Amino acid sequence: MRTFIQTTLLAAALLLPLSACKPEKAAGPPPPQAIAADAVGRYCGMNLADHPGPKGQVILKGTDKPVWLSSVRDTLAFTALPEEPKDYRAVYVTDLGRAADPQKPDLSAWVEARQAWYVLNSGRTGGMGEAETLSFAEEGAARRFAGANGGTVKRFADLTVDEILTPDQPEPAAPQDGASQESGAHGGHGPKGAM
């Protein structure tokens, strides 16, 4: 009997310090930040206000200041390029679900990029005239957009590196004044040019 009591008291003595420890709550991701007037795109080095269309931001561990990206495609590229940091606290892209025009979205509407729905190859371009991947918080909004404009709907986890880094380029618009266009006349930017 004495051994049982001693064992019980010893176990209680060992467990007592552990009962004082409270499990830490997992901190959720930091909220998206409003685009500051001086926000500059990581790959183009230009002010975000100079670019139409959706944007992105990546918040890394150890900082609250986001890495700003001039397009959804650039944001996805940031997550795919091996030379970029991978210690994200959050990755946000513009939610185009409420935008009548993807070139003029509500830049205060964000969705966590890894939870978003994407429309690829819709023929829409981003702020620098390159093929843009369009992001939506809701599957229905992405599917309605793709149904009306073309394109393929995918989740973040289903995107391939090739789809992100080398999307199908939209056909250049026909010249309005009959002038000929040179192939590749639009300028490139972003990670594709950086590689």
Number of C-alpha atoms within 10 A of each C-alpha: 6 7 8 9 10 11 12 12 12 12 11 11 11 11 11 11 9 9 9 8 8 7 7 6 6 6 7 8 12 12 15 21 15 13 17 11 9 10 18 19 24 19 19 18 14 15 17 25 15 11 18 18 25 30 28 30 30 26 22 18 13 9 9 14 12 20 18 24 30 31 30 26 28 28 28 25 22 26 19 18 15 9 8 10 12 13 12 13 18 19 26 28 29 28 31 28 22 13 16 10 11 21 16 13 19 18 17 12 19 25 22 21 26 14 16 23 24 29 24 24 22 22 17 22 20 22 18 19 17 21 22 28 27 32 34 29 22 16 18 12 19 24 20 13 20 19 13 9 13 16 20 15 24 17 16 14 10 10 15 11 14 11 16 25 20 14 16 16 15 15 9 14 7 10 9 7 6 7 8 9 12 8 7 8 8 12 9 14 17 23 19 13 11 9 7
